[in-house]
Amino acid sequence: MSESRRALVLGGTGFFGSRLVEDLLAHTDLDITTVSRRRRGLDTASSRVSHVVADIRDQAALREVMRGH
């Protein structure tokens, strides 16, 4: 069984991050995990995108995200 390729987008609900997610969805087969301080602003119905609420200044939270990613 092969593992799917994945991308981690910090700030995925922000102006640039959300556009990066749209581009990754349109042009790759990557599964995408976004990380931001809030969920609001993420507007995708794709099953390839998951979201984690975490503050990038919280090292423990980011370690946990990276472990699961």
Sine and cosine of phi, psi and omega as CSV:
sin_phi,cos_phi,sin_psi,cos_psi,sin_omega,cos_omega
0.00,0.00,0.79,-0.61,0.00,-1.00
-1.00,-0.03,0.55,-0.84,0.01,-1.00
-1.00,0.09,0.63,-0.77,0.01,-1.00
-0.96,0.26,0.47,-0.88,0.06,-1.00
-0.98,0.19,0.60,-0.80,-0.09,-1.00
-0.73,-0.68,0.43,-0.90,0.09,-1.00
-0.78,-0.62,0.59,-0.81,0.07,-1.00
-0.90,-0.43,0.86,-0.52,-0.04,-1.00
-0.91,-0.42,0.94,-0.33,0.08,-1.00
-0.98,0.21,0.68,-0.73,-0.04,-1.00
0.95,0.30,0.55,0.84,-0.11,-0.99
-0.92,0.40,-0.21,0.98,0.04,-1.00
-0.98,-0.20,-0.04,1.00,0.00,-1.00
-0.99,0.15,-0.04,-1.00,-0.06,-1.00
-0.85,0.52,-0.83,0.56,-0.04,-1.00
-0.97,0.25,-0.67,0.74,-0.04,-1.00
-0.87,0.48,-0.67,0.74,-0.02,-1.00
-0.91,0.40,-0.57,0.82,0.05,-1.00
-0.95,0.31,-0.57,0.82,0.09,-1.00
-0.89,0.45,-0.68,0.73,0.03,-1.00
-0.87,0.49,-0.71,0.71,0.03,-1.00
-0.85,0.52,-0.68,0.73,-0.01,-1.00
-0.92,0.39,-0.68,0.74,0.04,-1.00
-0.88,0.47,-0.64,0.77,0.04,-1.00
-0.90,0.43,-0.64,0.76,-0.07,-1.00
-0.97,0.25,-0.50,0.87,-0.19,-0.98
-0.86,-0.51,0.05,1.00,0.02,-1.00
-0.66,-0.75,0.11,-0.99,0.10,-0.99
-0.95,-0.32,0.33,0.95,-0.05,-1.00
-0.93,0.36,0.58,-0.81,0.26,-0.97
-1.00,0.08,0.67,-0.74,-0.17,-0.99
-0.86,-0.52,0.73,-0.68,0.15,-0.99
-0.91,-0.42,0.81,-0.58,0.07,-1.00
-0.97,-0.24,0.51,-0.86,0.03,-1.00
-0.78,-0.62,0.78,-0.62,0.10,-1.00
-0.39,-0.92,0.20,-0.98,-0.02,-1.00
-0.96,0.27,-0.30,0.95,0.01,-1.00
-0.61,-0.80,0.37,-0.93,-0.02,-1.00
-1.00,0.07,-0.49,0.87,-0.06,-1.00
-0.83,0.56,0.65,-0.76,0.04,-1.00
0.97,-0.24,-0.27,0.96,0.03,-1.00
-1.00,0.06,0.94,-0.35,-0.10,-0.99
-0.86,-0.51,0.97,0.26,0.06,-1.00
-0.62,-0.79,0.63,-0.78,0.02,-1.00
-0.97,-0.24,0.19,0.98,-0.06,-1.00
-0.95,0.31,0.68,-0.73,0.06,-1.00
-0.96,0.27,-0.16,0.99,0.01,-1.00
-0.99,0.11,-0.10,0.99,-0.05,-1.00
-0.91,-0.41,0.78,-0.62,0.14,-0.99
-0.84,-0.55,0.37,-0.93,-0.07,-1.00
-0.76,-0.65,0.64,-0.77,0.06,-1.00
-0.84,-0.54,0.77,-0.64,0.08,-1.00
-1.00,-0.01,0.90,-0.44,0.01,-1.00
-0.33,-0.94,0.44,-0.90,0.05,-1.00
-1.00,-0.08,0.79,-0.61,-0.06,-1.00
-0.91,0.41,-0.22,0.98,0.07,-1.00
-0.99,0.13,-0.16,0.99,0.00,-1.00
-1.00,-0.05,0.99,-0.13,-0.09,-1.00
-0.87,0.49,-0.63,0.78,0.00,-1.00
-0.90,0.44,-0.66,0.75,0.01,-1.00
-0.90,0.43,-0.66,0.75,0.01,-1.00
-0.92,0.39,-0.61,0.79,0.07,-1.00
-0.87,0.50,-0.67,0.74,0.02,-1.00
-0.90,0.44,-0.68,0.74,0.04,-1.00
-0.88,0.48,-0.71,0.71,-0.02,-1.00
-0.91,0.41,-0.59,0.81,0.02,-1.00
-0.89,0.45,-0.67,0.74,-0.02,-1.00
-0.99,0.16,-0.20,0.98,-0.05,-1.00
-1.00,-0.07,0.00,0.00,0.00,0.00
